[in-house]
Amino acid sequence: MDLDKKNEYGIKIAMFIENPKYMGTISEEEAKELGATIHSYTYGGKEFDYELTLHWAINTKEDTMVLARYEYEGVLSGIAVNHMMALILSNKTMAQIETINYPALEKLLRDNPNIEALPMEESHAVIFAIDAAKLAVKKYINKPLNHEESTLPCKESPMSIASIKTAIADQNIQTLETLVAFTKAGSSDEKCKEDLLTYIEENKSVVKEQEEADKILNAVPFKDLSPDHRVIAVETAIDNTVRQFLVMDGGDIDILSVKEKDEQYEVYISYLGACSSCDSSGSGTLIAIENALKDKLDPNIRVIPI
């Protein structure tokens, strides 16, 4: 193993860089053997110093990924990022691919769960890979892009207005410097910086409003909330804990009601999507949901799936 790569990025990323087995194209023969159709999508370009072409073999009857490969030019760590993307896309549906997010992908690249996988200035490698995959899905399902989804505001970034706004919200980006690290937008294009700062300020306002709403909700003990506000509190707690992991696996939950019984609060939920048929929906997933609610809201909560 190249010690320089190991020291710069860590063992896992260095290993993927040295052995990028998913780099390349998919032949028609391979696709035929898999009973799949090839779907290719190019993201970025040489003008952005980042160019990624995704090659997917898709079972079109089930809209499920059978095999993923890629061609790539960009920062070295992007090889590892796209290697991991190709690995986790296996057997995912197009709907599941659209739910992949930065925290989930970045954490899979870590050697130590408490240490970020990439240096800050290369964070865009993760964001770009996710953006490319989501746009590839839109192309596959022939979903037209709206104005913000099709407009690239900065000449040094392949990200659209919509994608940049999503990155700002998902990462809670507070400064232009951080935005450059995650998106490359605004690194040299002076004309787009004013718009980028506007997007950042808009997100700050949204976050502030949410924080104020959370403070009001948290100021009242769960036991003193009205039935309707208890449901809102449960939704908020789920949003801030386990929902991203459920969505990542193609599922979700619907909070139906919260009922008080003796000294317990029974939270009735309905599993959605992949969760409804998951073996862990009655064990591991249920325990994770219940523990999150007990920790965030009240130790006497019991979650009941129906």
FIGU-49912 format. One record per atom (N, C-alpha, C, O): residue in one letter; x, y, z. Coordinates in steps of 0.1 Angstrom, whole numbers, padded with zeros to 4 digits, always signed. Layout:
<pts>
AXYZ
...
</pts>
This chain:
<pts>
M+0008-0012+0000
M+0000+0000+0000
M+0009+0012+0000
M+0019+0013+0007
D+0005+0022-0008
D+0012+0035-0009
D+0011+0042+0005
D+0000+0046+0008
L+0022+0044+0012
L+0022+0050+0025
L+0018+0065+0024
L+0012+0070+0034
D+0021+0072+0013
D+0017+0086+0012
D+0002+0087+0012
D-0004+0095+0018
K-0005+0078+0004
K-0019+0078+0003
K-0025+0075+0016
K-0035+0080+0021
K-0019+0064+0023
K-0025+0060+0036
K-0024+0071+0046
K-0033+0073+0054
N-0013+0079+0046
N-0011+0089+0056
N-0020+0101+0053
N-0025+0108+0062
E-0023+0104+0039
E-0031+0115+0035
E-0046+0113+0037
E-0053+0121+0042
Y-0050+0101+0034
Y-0064+0098+0034
Y-0069+0087+0044
Y-0080+0088+0049
G-0061+0078+0048
G-0065+0067+0056
G-0065+0054+0049
G-0063+0054+0036
I-0066+0043+0056
I-0064+0030+0050
I-0074+0027+0039
I-0071+0022+0028
K-0087+0029+0043
K-0098+0025+0034
K-0097+0032+0021
K-0098+0026+0010
I-0096+0045+0021
I-0095+0053+0009
I-0083+0050+0001
I-0084+0049-0012
A-0072+0048+0007
A-0059+0044+0000
A-0061+0031-0007
A-0056+0029-0018
M-0068+0022-0001
M-0070+0009-0006
M-0079+0010-0019
M-0076+0003-0029
F-0089+0018-0018
F-0098+0019-0030
F-0091+0026-0041
F-0093+0023-0053
I-0082+0036-0038
I-0075+0043-0048
I-0065+0034-0056
I-0064+0035-0068
E-0059+0025-0048
E-0049+0016-0054
E-0056+0004-0062
E-0050-0001-0071
N-0068+0001-0058
N-0075-0010-0065
N-0089-0006-0069
N-0099-0011-0063
P-0090+0003-0079
P-0103+0008-0083
P-0111-0001-0092
P-0112+0001-0104
K-0115-0012-0086
K-0121-0023-0095
K-0134-0020-0102
K-0138-0026-0111
Y-0140-0009-0097
Y-0153-0005-0104
Y-0150+0006-0115
Y-0160+0011-0121
M-0138+0010-0117
M-0135+0020-0127
M-0135+0013-0141
M-0129+0003-0143
G-0142+0019-0150
G-0142+0014-0164
G-0156+0014-0169
G-0165+0021-0163
T-0159+0008-0180
T-0172+0007-0186
T-0178-0006-0185
T-0172-0016-0180
I-0191-0007-0189
I-0198-0020-0189
I-0201-0024-0204
I-0206-0016-0212
S-0197-0036-0208
S-0199-0040-0222
S-0213-0045-0224
S-0220-0048-0214
E-0217-0045-0236
E-0230-0050-0240
E-0232-0064-0236
E-0242-0069-0232
E-0221-0072-0237
E-0221-0086-0234
E-0224-0088-0219
E-0232-0097-0215
E-0217-0080-0211
E-0219-0081-0196
E-0233-0078-0193
E-0240-0085-0185
A-0238-0067-0199
A-0252-0063-0196
A-0262-0074-0200
A-0272-0077-0192
K-0260-0080-0211
K-0269-0090-0216
K-0269-0102-0207
K-0279-0108-0204
E-0257-0106-0202
E-0256-0117-0193
E-0264-0115-0180
E-0269-0124-0174
L-0264-0102-0176
L-0271-0098-0164
L-0286-0095-0166
L-0293-0092-0156
G-0290-0096-0178
G-0304-0093-0182
G-0307-0078-0179
G-0318-0075-0175
A-0297-0070-0182
A-0298-0056-0179
A-0296-0047-0191
A-0291-0052-0202
T-0299-0034-0190
T-0297-0024-0200
T-0287-0014-0195
T-0288-0010-0184
I-0278-0010-0204
I-0268+0000-0200
I-0273+0014-0200
I-0280+0018-0209
H-0271+0021-0189
H-0275+0035-0188
H-0263+0043-0184
H-0257+0041-0173
S-0259+0053-0192
S-0247+0061-0189
S-0251+0076-0188
S-0260+0081-0194
Y-0243+0083-0179
Y-0246+0097-0176
Y-0232+0104-0173
Y-0225+0099-0165
T-0230+0115-0180
T-0218+0123-0177
T-0221+0135-0169
T-0230+0143-0173
Y-0213+0137-0159
Y-0215+0148-0149
Y-0202+0157-0149
Y-0191+0151-0148
G-0204+0170-0150
G-0192+0178-0150
G-0186+0179-0163
G-0192+0178-0174
G-0173+0182-0163
G-0165+0183-0176
G-0151+0189-0173
G-0148+0192-0162
K-0143+0189-0183
K-0129+0193-0181
K-0128+0208-0176
K-0119+0211-0169
E-0138+0216-0180
E-0138+0230-0176
E-0140+0231-0161
E-0137+0242-0155
F-0145+0221-0154
F-0146+0221-0139
F-0135+0214-0132
F-0135+0213-0120
D-0126+0208-0140
D-0115+0199-0134
D-0121+0188-0127
D-0116+0182-0117
Y-0133+0184-0131
Y-0140+0172-0126
Y-0149+0167-0136
Y-0158+0174-0141
E-0147+0154-0140
E-0156+0148-0150
E-0158+0134-0146
E-0149+0126-0144
L-0171+0130-0144
L-0175+0117-0140
L-0186+0111-0149
L-0196+0118-0152
T-0183+0100-0155
T-0193+0093-0163
T-0197+0080-0156
T-0189+0071-0153
L-0210+0079-0153
L-0215+0068-0146
L-0220+0058-0156
L-0227+0062-0166
H-0217+0045-0155
H-0222+0035-0163
H-0229+0025-0154
H-0224+0019-0145
W-0242+0024-0157
W-0251+0015-0149
W-0257+0004-0157
W-0262+0007-0168
A-0257-0008-0152
A-0264-0019-0158
A-0277-0020-0150
A-0276-0024-0138
I-0289-0018-0156
I-0301-0017-0149
I-0311-0027-0153
I-0313-0029-0165
N-0317-0034-0144
N-0328-0043-0146
N-0340-0034-0148
N-0346-0030-0139
T-0344-0032-0161
T-0355-0022-0164
T-0369-0027-0159
T-0378-0018-0158
K-0370-0039-0157
K-0383-0044-0152
K-0386-0040-0138
K-0397-0037-0134
E-0375-0040-0130
E-0376-0036-0116
E-0369-0023-0113
E-0369-0019-0101
D-0364-0016-0123
D-0356-0004-0121
D-0346-0005-0110
D-0345+0003-0101
T-0338-0016-0110
T-0329-0020-0100
T-0315-0020-0106
T-0313-0026-0117
M-0305-0014-0099
M-0291-0015-0103
M-0285-0029-0102
M-0287-0035-0091
V-0279-0034-0112
V-0273-0047-0112
V-0258-0046-0111
V-0251-0053-0104
L-0252-0036-0118
L-0238-0034-0118
L-0235-0019-0121
L-0242-0013-0129
A-0225-0013-0114
A-0222+0001-0115
A-0207+0002-0118
A-0199-0004-0110
R-0203+0010-0128
R-0189+0013-0130
R-0188+0028-0133
R-0199+0035-0135
Y-0176+0033-0134
Y-0175+0048-0137
Y-0162+0051-0143
Y-0152+0043-0142
E-0161+0062-0151
E-0149+0068-0156
E-0148+0081-0149
E-0158+0089-0147
Y-0135+0085-0145
Y-0134+0097-0137
Y-0121+0104-0139
Y-0111+0098-0141
E-0122+0118-0138
E-0110+0126-0137
E-0113+0137-0127
E-0123+0144-0128
G-0105+0138-0117
G-0107+0148-0106
G-0097+0146-0095
G-0087+0139-0097
V-0100+0151-0083
V-0091+0149-0071
V-0090+0134-0069
V-0100+0126-0071
L-0079+0130-0064
L-0076+0115-0062
L-0086+0108-0053
L-0089+0097-0056
S-0090+0115-0042
S-0100+0109-0033
S-0113+0105-0040
S-0120+0097-0035
G-0116+0112-0051
G-0128+0109-0058
G-0129+0095-0064
G-0140+0089-0066
I-0117+0089-0066
I-0117+0075-0070
I-0123+0066-0059
I-0131+0058-0062
A-0119+0069-0047
A-0124+0061-0036
A-0139+0064-0033
A-0147+0054-0031
V-0143+0076-0035
V-0157+0080-0033
V-0166+0073-0043
V-0176+0067-0039
N-0162+0073-0056
N-0170+0067-0066
N-0169+0052-0065
N-0179+0045-0070
H-0158+0046-0060
H-0157+0032-0058
H-0168+0028-0047
H-0175+0018-0049
M-0169+0035-0036
M-0179+0032-0026
M-0193+0034-0031
M-0202+0026-0028
M-0195+0044-0040
M-0208+0046-0045
M-0212+0034-0054
M-0223+0029-0053
A-0203+0030-0062
A-0206+0018-0071
A-0209+0006-0063
A-0218-0002-0066
L-0202+0005-0052
L-0204-0007-0043
L-0218-0007-0036
L-0225-0017-0036
I-0222+0005-0031
I-0234+0005-0023
I-0247+0006-0033
I-0258+0004-0028
L-0244+0010-0045
L-0256+0010-0055
L-0261-0003-0059
L-0272-0005-0064
S-0253-0014-0056
S-0257-0027-0060
S-0270-0031-0054
S-0272-0030-0042
N-0279-0035-0063
N-0292-0040-0059
N-0302-0029-0054
N-0312-0032-0048
K-0298-0017-0055
K-0306-0006-0051
K-0316-0002-0063
K-0312-0003-0074
T-0328+0002-0059
T-0337+0007-0069
T-0334+0022-0072
T-0326+0028-0065
M-0340+0027-0083
M-0337+0041-0087
M-0342+0050-0075
M-0336+0060-0072
A-0354+0046-0069
A-0359+0054-0058
A-0350+0054-0046
A-0348+0065-0040
Q-0343+0043-0043
Q-0334+0043-0032
Q-0321+0051-0035
Q-0316+0057-0026
I-0317+0051-0048
I-0305+0058-0052
I-0307+0073-0049
I-0298+0080-0045
E-0319+0078-0052
E-0322+0092-0050
E-0322+0096-0035
E-0321+0108-0032
T-0322+0087-0026
T-0321+0090-0012
T-0307+0090-0006
T-0306+0094+0006
I-0297+0087-0013
I-0284+0086-0008
I-0279+0100-0004
I-0282+0110-0012
N-0274+0102+0008
N-0270+0115+0012
N-0255+0116+0017
N-0249+0105+0018
Y-0250+0128+0019
Y-0236+0130+0023
Y-0232+0123+0036
Y-0222+0115+0035
P-0240+0124+0047
P-0235+0117+0059
P-0234+0102+0057
P-0224+0096+0062
A-0243+0096+0051
A-0243+0081+0049
A-0231+0077+0041
A-0224+0068+0045
L-0228+0084+0030
L-0217+0080+0021
L-0204+0083+0027
L-0194+0075+0027
E-0202+0095+0033
E-0190+0099+0039
E-0186+0090+0051
E-0174+0087+0052
K-0195+0086+0059
K-0192+0078+0070
K-0187+0064+0066
K-0179+0058+0073
L-0192+0059+0055
L-0188+0046+0049
L-0173+0046+0045
L-0167+0036+0044
L-0168+0058+0043
L-0154+0060+0038
L-0144+0061+0050
L-0132+0062+0048
R-0149+0063+0062
R-0141+0065+0073
R-0134+0052+0079
R-0140+0042+0078
D-0122+0054+0083
D-0115+0043+0091
D-0119+0044+0105
D-0122+0033+0112
N-0120+0056+0111
N-0125+0058+0124
N-0138+0065+0124
N-0139+0076+0117
P-0148+0060+0130
P-0162+0066+0129
P-0162+0081+0134
P-0172+0088+0131
N-0152+0085+0142
N-0152+0098+0147
N-0143+0108+0140
N-0142+0120+0143
I-0136+0103+0129
I-0127+0112+0121
I-0132+0112+0107
I-0134+0102+0101
E-0134+0124+0102
E-0139+0126+0088
E-0129+0119+0078
E-0117+0119+0080
A-0135+0114+0067
A-0127+0106+0058
A-0118+0115+0049
A-0107+0110+0045
L-0123+0127+0046
L-0115+0135+0036
L-0112+0148+0042
L-0118+0153+0051
P-0101+0154+0037
P-0098+0168+0041
P-0109+0177+0036
P-0115+0174+0026
M-0112+0188+0043
M-0123+0197+0040
M-0123+0201+0025
M-0134+0201+0019
E-0111+0205+0020
E-0111+0210+0006
E-0115+0200-0004
E-0116+0203-0016
E-0116+0187+0000
E-0120+0177-0010
E-0134+0171-0007
E-0138+0161-0013
S-0141+0178+0001
S-0155+0173+0005
S-0164+0173-0008
S-0173+0166-0008
H-0160+0182-0017
H-0169+0182-0030
H-0169+0169-0037
H-0178+0166-0044
A-0159+0160-0035
A-0158+0147-0042
A-0170+0139-0038
A-0176+0132-0046
V-0175+0140-0025
V-0186+0132-0021
V-0199+0139-0026
V-0208+0132-0031
I-0200+0152-0025
I-0212+0159-0029
I-0214+0157-0044
I-0225+0155-0049
F-0203+0158-0052
F-0205+0157-0067
F-0209+0143-0071
F-0218+0141-0079
A-0204+0132-0064
A-0208+0119-0067
A-0223+0116-0064
A-0229+0110-0072
I-0227+0122-0053
I-0242+0120-0050
I-0250+0128-0060
I-0261+0123-0065
D-0246+0140-0063
D-0254+0149-0073
D-0254+0142-0086
D-0265+0142-0093
A-0243+0136-0090
A-0243+0129-0103
A-0253+0117-0103
A-0260+0115-0113
A-0253+0110-0093
A-0262+0098-0092
A-0276+0102-0093
A-0284+0096-0099
K-0280+0113-0086
K-0294+0117-0085
K-0298+0123-0099
K-0309+0120-0103
L-0289+0130-0106
L-0292+0135-0119
L-0293+0123-0129
L-0301+0124-0138
A-0285+0113-0127
A-0285+0101-0136
A-0299+0094-0135
A-0304+0089-0144
V-0304+0094-0122
V-0317+0088-0120
V-0328+0096-0127
V-0337+0090-0134
K-0327+0109-0126
K-0337+0118-0133
K-0336+0115-0148
K-0347+0115-0155
K-0324+0114-0153
K-0323+0111-0168
K-0329+0098-0171
K-0336+0097-0181
Y-0327+0088-0163
Y-0332+0074-0166
Y-0347+0074-0166
Y-0353+0067-0174
I-0353+0081-0156
I-0368+0081-0156
I-0374+0092-0164
I-0387+0094-0164
N-0366+0099-0172
N-0371+0110-0180
N-0378+0121-0173
N-0389+0126-0177
K-0373+0124-0161
K-0379+0135-0153
K-0373+0148-0158
K-0361+0150-0156
P-0381+0158-0163
P-0376+0170-0167
P-0371+0179-0155
P-0376+0178-0144
L-0360+0186-0158
L-0354+0195-0148
L-0361+0209-0148
L-0364+0214-0159
N-0364+0214-0136
N-0369+0228-0136
N-0358+0238-0137
N-0346+0234-0139
H-0361+0251-0137
H-0351+0261-0139
H-0339+0260-0130
H-0327+0260-0134
E-0342+0259-0117
E-0330+0258-0107
E-0322+0245-0108
E-0310+0245-0106
E-0329+0234-0113
E-0322+0222-0114
E-0313+0222-0127
E-0304+0214-0128
S-0316+0230-0136
S-0308+0230-0149
S-0299+0242-0151
S-0292+0243-0160
T-0299+0251-0141
T-0290+0263-0142
T-0278+0262-0133
T-0279+0260-0121
L-0266+0263-0140
L-0253+0263-0132
L-0249+0277-0130
L-0246+0284-0139
P-0249+0282-0118
P-0247+0296-0115
P-0232+0300-0115
P-0229+0312-0116
C-0223+0290-0113
C-0209+0293-0112
C-0201+0286-0122
C-0203+0274-0124
K-0191+0292-0128
K-0184+0286-0139
K-0174+0275-0135
K-0169+0267-0143
E-0171+0275-0121
E-0161+0265-0117
E-0167+0253-0110
E-0160+0244-0106
S-0181+0252-0110
S-0187+0241-0104
S-0198+0235-0113
S-0205+0242-0120
P-0199+0222-0113
P-0209+0215-0121
P-0223+0215-0114
P-0232+0208-0120
M-0224+0221-0103
M-0236+0220-0095
M-0246+0231-0099
M-0243+0242-0101
S-0259+0227-0100
S-0270+0236-0103
S-0273+0244-0091
S-0269+0242-0080
I-0282+0254-0093
I-0287+0262-0082
I-0294+0253-0072
I-0292+0255-0060
A-0302+0244-0076
A-0310+0235-0067
A-0300+0226-0059
A-0302+0224-0047
S-0290+0221-0066
S-0281+0212-0059
S-0272+0220-0049
S-0270+0215-0038
I-0268+0232-0052
I-0261+0241-0042
I-0270+0244-0030
I-0265+0243-0019
K-0282+0247-0033
K-0291+0250-0021
K-0293+0238-0013
K-0294+0239+0000
T-0294+0226-0019
T-0295+0214-0011
T-0283+0211-0003
T-0284+0207+0009
A-0271+0214-0009
A-0259+0212-0001
A-0258+0221+0011
A-0254+0217+0022
I-0262+0234+0009
I-0262+0244+0019
I-0271+0239+0031
I-0267+0240+0042
A-0283+0234+0027
A-0292+0230+0038
A-0287+0217+0045
A-0288+0216+0057
D-0283+0207+0037
D-0279+0195+0043
D-0267+0196+0052
D-0266+0189+0062
Q-0257+0205+0048
Q-0245+0206+0056
Q-0246+0218+0065
Q-0237+0221+0073
N-0257+0225+0065
N-0259+0238+0073
N-0247+0247+0071
N-0241+0251+0081
I-0244+0250+0058
I-0232+0258+0055
I-0234+0272+0059
I-0244+0278+0055
Q-0225+0278+0066
Q-0226+0291+0071
Q-0218+0302+0064
Q-0221+0314+0065
T-0207+0298+0057
T-0198+0307+0051
T-0195+0303+0036
T-0197+0292+0032
L-0191+0313+0029
L-0187+0311+0015
L-0175+0301+0014
L-0174+0293+0005
E-0166+0303+0023
E-0154+0294+0024
E-0158+0279+0025
E-0152+0271+0018
T-0167+0276+0034
T-0172+0262+0035
T-0179+0258+0023
T-0178+0246+0019
L-0187+0267+0017
L-0194+0263+0005
L-0185+0260-0006
L-0187+0250-0014
V-0174+0267-0008
V-0164+0264-0018
V-0158+0250-0016
V-0157+0242-0026
A-0155+0246-0003
A-0150+0233+0000
A-0160+0222-0004
A-0155+0211-0009
F-0173+0224-0002
F-0182+0214-0005
F-0187+0213-0020
F-0192+0203-0024
T-0187+0225-0026
T-0193+0225-0040
T-0183+0231-0051
T-0186+0230-0063
K-0172+0237-0047
K-0163+0245-0056
K-0170+0257-0061
K-0163+0265-0068
A-0182+0259-0058
A-0189+0272-0063
A-0184+0284-0055
A-0183+0284-0043
G-0180+0294-0063
G-0176+0306-0057
G-0161+0307-0054
G-0156+0317-0048
S-0153+0297-0059
S-0139+0297-0056
S-0132+0307-0064
S-0121+0313-0060
S-0137+0311-0076
S-0130+0321-0085
S-0140+0330-0092
S-0137+0341-0097
D-0152+0325-0094
D-0163+0332-0101
D-0169+0343-0093
D-0178+0341-0085
E-0164+0355-0094
E-0169+0367-0086
E-0184+0370-0089
E-0191+0374-0080
K-0188+0367-0101
K-0202+0371-0105
K-0212+0363-0097
K-0223+0368-0094
C-0209+0351-0093
C-0219+0342-0086
C-0218+0343-0071
C-0227+0338-0065
K-0208+0350-0066
K-0207+0350-0051
K-0218+0357-0044
K-0222+0352-0033
E-0223+0367-0050
E-0235+0374-0043
E-0247+0365-0042
E-0254+0365-0032
D-0250+0358-0053
D-0261+0348-0052
D-0258+0337-0042
D-0268+0334-0035
L-0246+0332-0041
L-0243+0322-0032
L-0245+0327-0017
L-0250+0319-0009
L-0241+0339-0015
L-0242+0344-0001
L-0257+0346+0002
L-0261+0344+0013
T-0265+0349-0008
T-0280+0350-0006
T-0286+0337-0003
T-0294+0336+0006
Y-0281+0326-0009
Y-0286+0312-0006
Y-0282+0309+0008
Y-0290+0303+0015
I-0270+0312+0012
I-0266+0309+0026
I-0274+0316+0036
I-0278+0310+0046
E-0277+0329+0034
E-0285+0337+0043
E-0299+0332+0044
E-0306+0331+0054
E-0305+0327+0032
E-0318+0322+0032
E-0319+0309+0041
E-0329+0307+0048
N-0309+0301+0040
N-0309+0289+0048
N-0307+0292+0062
N-0313+0285+0071
K-0299+0302+0066
K-0298+0306+0080
K-0311+0310+0086
K-0314+0307+0097
S-0319+0317+0078
S-0332+0321+0082
S-0341+0309+0085
S-0349+0309+0095
V-0341+0300+0076
V-0349+0287+0078
V-0345+0280+0090
V-0353+0275+0098
V-0331+0278+0092
V-0326+0271+0103
V-0330+0278+0116
V-0334+0272+0126
K-0329+0291+0116
K-0333+0299+0128
K-0347+0297+0132
K-0351+0295+0144
E-0356+0297+0122
E-0370+0295+0124
E-0373+0281+0130
E-0381+0280+0139
Q-0366+0271+0125
Q-0367+0258+0130
Q-0362+0256+0144
Q-0368+0250+0152
E-0351+0263+0147
E-0345+0262+0160
E-0355+0269+0170
E-0356+0264+0182
E-0361+0280+0166
E-0370+0287+0175
E-0382+0278+0178
E-0388+0277+0189
A-0387+0271+0167
A-0398+0262+0169
A-0395+0250+0178
A-0403+0246+0186
D-0383+0245+0176
D-0378+0234+0185
D-0377+0239+0199
D-0380+0231+0209
K-0372+0251+0202
K-0371+0256+0215
K-0384+0257+0222
K-0386+0253+0234
I-0394+0262+0215
I-0407+0263+0220
I-0413+0249+0224
I-0419+0247+0234
L-0410+0240+0215
L-0415+0226+0217
L-0408+0220+0229
L-0415+0213+0237
N-0395+0221+0230
N-0387+0215+0240
N-0389+0222+0254
N-0385+0216+0264
A-0394+0234+0254
A-0396+0241+0266
A-0407+0235+0275
A-0407+0237+0287
V-0415+0227+0268
V-0427+0221+0275
V-0424+0206+0276
V-0421+0199+0266
P-0424+0200+0288
P-0422+0185+0289
P-0432+0178+0280
P-0443+0182+0278
F-0427+0166+0275
F-0436+0158+0266
F-0449+0155+0273
F-0459+0155+0266
K-0449+0152+0286
K-0461+0148+0293
K-0472+0160+0293
K-0484+0157+0294
D-0467+0172+0291
D-0476+0184+0292
D-0480+0189+0278
D-0488+0198+0278
L-0476+0182+0268
L-0480+0186+0254
L-0494+0181+0251
L-0498+0171+0257
S-0501+0188+0242
S-0513+0183+0238
S-0511+0171+0228
S-0500+0169+0224
P-0521+0162+0226
P-0519+0151+0217
P-0513+0155+0203
P-0505+0148+0198
D-0518+0166+0197
D-0513+0170+0184
D-0499+0174+0185
D-0491+0171+0176
H-0495+0181+0196
H-0481+0186+0197
H-0472+0174+0201
H-0460+0175+0197
R-0477+0164+0207
R-0469+0152+0209
R-0465+0145+0196
R-0454+0141+0194
V-0474+0145+0187
V-0472+0139+0173
V-0461+0147+0166
V-0452+0142+0160
I-0462+0161+0167
I-0452+0170+0161
I-0438+0167+0168
I-0428+0167+0161
A-0438+0166+0181
A-0426+0163+0188
A-0419+0150+0184
A-0407+0150+0182
V-0427+0140+0182
V-0422+0127+0177
V-0417+0128+0163
V-0406+0123+0160
E-0424+0135+0154
E-0419+0137+0140
E-0405+0144+0140
E-0396+0140+0133
T-0404+0155+0149
T-0392+0162+0149
T-0380+0154+0154
T-0369+0154+0149
A-0383+0146+0165
A-0373+0137+0170
A-0368+0126+0160
A-0356+0124+0159
I-0378+0121+0153
I-0374+0111+0142
I-0366+0118+0131
I-0356+0112+0126
D-0370+0130+0127
D-0363+0137+0117
D-0348+0139+0121
D-0339+0138+0112
N-0346+0142+0133
N-0332+0145+0138
N-0324+0133+0142
N-0313+0134+0146
T-0330+0121+0141
T-0323+0109+0145
T-0322+0098+0134
T-0312+0097+0127
V-0333+0090+0134
V-0332+0078+0126
V-0337+0079+0111
V-0335+0070+0103
R-0345+0090+0108
R-0352+0090+0095
R-0342+0089+0084
R-0345+0082+0074
Q-0330+0096+0084
Q-0321+0095+0073
Q-0317+0081+0070
Q-0314+0078+0058
F-0315+0073+0080
F-0311+0059+0078
F-0322+0050+0072
F-0319+0041+0064
L-0334+0053+0076
L-0345+0046+0071
L-0347+0049+0056
L-0349+0040+0048
V-0346+0062+0053
V-0348+0067+0039
V-0337+0061+0030
V-0339+0058+0019
M-0324+0061+0036
M-0313+0056+0028
M-0315+0041+0024
M-0310+0037+0013
D-0323+0033+0031
D-0326+0020+0028
D-0339+0018+0020
D-0344+0007+0018
G-0345+0030+0016
G-0357+0030+0008
G-0370+0029+0016
G-0380+0025+0011
G-0369+0032+0029
G-0381+0031+0037
G-0384+0044+0045
G-0377+0054+0042
D-0393+0044+0053
D-0397+0055+0062
D-0408+0051+0071
D-0412+0039+0071
I-0412+0059+0080
I-0423+0056+0089
I-0433+0068+0089
I-0429+0080+0087
D-0445+0065+0092
D-0456+0075+0093
D-0460+0075+0108
D-0464+0064+0113
I-0460+0086+0114
I-0465+0087+0128
I-0480+0088+0128
I-0485+0099+0123
L-0487+0079+0133
L-0502+0079+0132
L-0508+0086+0144
L-0517+0094+0142
S-0504+0083+0156
S-0509+0089+0168
S-0501+0086+0180
S-0492+0078+0180
V-0503+0094+0191
V-0497+0092+0204
V-0508+0091+0214
V-0515+0101+0216
K-0508+0080+0221
K-0519+0078+0231
K-0512+0076+0245
K-0502+0069+0246
E-0519+0081+0255
E-0514+0080+0269
E-0521+0068+0275
E-0533+0067+0275
K-0513+0059+0281
K-0519+0047+0287
K-0512+0045+0300
K-0500+0042+0301
D-0519+0047+0311
D-0513+0046+0325
D-0501+0056+0325
D-0503+0068+0323
E-0489+0051+0327
E-0478+0060+0328
E-0469+0059+0315
E-0458+0065+0315
Q-0474+0053+0305
Q-0467+0051+0293
Q-0474+0060+0282
Q-0485+0063+0282
Y-0465+0063+0271
Y-0470+0070+0259
Y-0468+0061+0248
Y-0456+0057+0244
E-0479+0056+0242
E-0478+0047+0231
E-0478+0054+0218
E-0488+0061+0214
V-0467+0053+0210
V-0466+0059+0197
V-0469+0049+0186
V-0461+0039+0185
Y-0479+0051+0179
Y-0484+0042+0169
Y-0478+0047+0155
Y-0479+0058+0151
I-0471+0038+0149
I-0464+0041+0136
I-0468+0031+0125
I-0473+0020+0128
S-0466+0035+0113
S-0468+0026+0101
S-0455+0026+0093
S-0450+0037+0090
Y-0450+0015+0090
Y-0438+0014+0082
Y-0441+0016+0067
Y-0452+0012+0062
L-0433+0024+0060
L-0435+0027+0046
L-0423+0022+0038
L-0412+0020+0043
G-0426+0019+0025
G-0415+0015+0016
G-0409+0002+0020
G-0415-0007+0024
A-0395+0002+0019
A-0388-0010+0022
A-0389-0015+0036
A-0388-0027+0039
C-0392-0005+0045
C-0393-0009+0059
C-0405-0018+0062
C-0405-0026+0071
S-0415-0017+0054
S-0427-0025+0056
S-0425-0040+0054
S-0432-0048+0060
S-0414-0044+0047
S-0411-0058+0045
S-0398-0062+0051
S-0393-0073+0049
C-0392-0053+0058
C-0378-0055+0064
C-0380-0064+0076
C-0388-0062+0085
D-0371-0074+0077
D-0371-0083+0089
D-0369-0075+0102
D-0374-0079+0112
S-0361-0065+0101
S-0357-0057+0113
S-0368-0047+0117
S-0367-0041+0128
S-0379-0046+0109
S-0389-0036+0113
S-0396-0040+0126
S-0401-0032+0133
G-0395-0053+0129
G-0401-0057+0142
G-0391-0059+0153
G-0395-0062+0164
S-0378-0056+0150
S-0368-0058+0160
S-0358-0047+0161
S-0360-0037+0168
G-0347-0048+0153
G-0337-0038+0153
G-0341-0024+0150
G-0338-0014+0157
T-0349-0023+0139
T-0354-0009+0135
T-0363-0004+0146
T-0362+0008+0149
L-0372-0012+0150
L-0382-0008+0161
L-0374-0003+0173
L-0378+0007+0179
I-0364-0011+0177
I-0357-0007+0189
I-0349+0006+0187
I-0349+0015+0196
A-0344+0008+0175
A-0337+0021+0173
A-0346+0033+0173
A-0343+0043+0179
I-0358+0031+0168
I-0368+0042+0168
I-0372+0045+0182
I-0373+0056+0187
E-0375+0034+0190
E-0380+0036+0203
E-0369+0042+0212
E-0372+0051+0220
N-0357+0038+0211
N-0346+0043+0219
N-0343+0058+0216
N-0341+0066+0225
A-0345+0062+0203
A-0343+0076+0199
A-0354+0085+0206
A-0351+0096+0211
L-0366+0080+0206
L-0377+0088+0212
L-0376+0088+0227
L-0379+0099+0233
K-0371+0077+0233
K-0369+0078+0247
K-0359+0087+0251
K-0360+0095+0261
D-0348+0088+0243
D-0337+0097+0246
D-0341+0111+0244
D-0337+0120+0252
K-0348+0114+0233
K-0351+0128+0230
K-0363+0134+0237
K-0364+0146+0240
L-0373+0125+0240
L-0386+0130+0245
L-0390+0125+0259
L-0392+0134+0268
D-0391+0112+0261
D-0395+0107+0274
D-0392+0093+0275
D-0394+0085+0266
P-0386+0089+0287
P-0382+0075+0289
P-0394+0065+0289
P-0392+0053+0288
N-0406+0070+0290
N-0418+0061+0291
N-0425+0059+0278
N-0436+0054+0277
I-0418+0062+0267
I-0424+0060+0254
I-0423+0045+0249
I-0412+0039+0251
R-0433+0040+0243
R-0433+0027+0237
R-0438+0029+0223
R-0448+0035+0220
V-0431+0023+0213
V-0435+0024+0199
V-0442+0011+0195
V-0437+0000+0197
I-0453+0013+0188
I-0461+0002+0184
I-0464+0003+0169
I-0471+0012+0165
P-0459-0006+0161
P-0462-0006+0146
P-0475-0013+0144
P-0478-0023+0149
I-0483-0007+0135
I-0495-0013+0131
I-0497-0014+0116
I-0507-0018+0111
</pts>
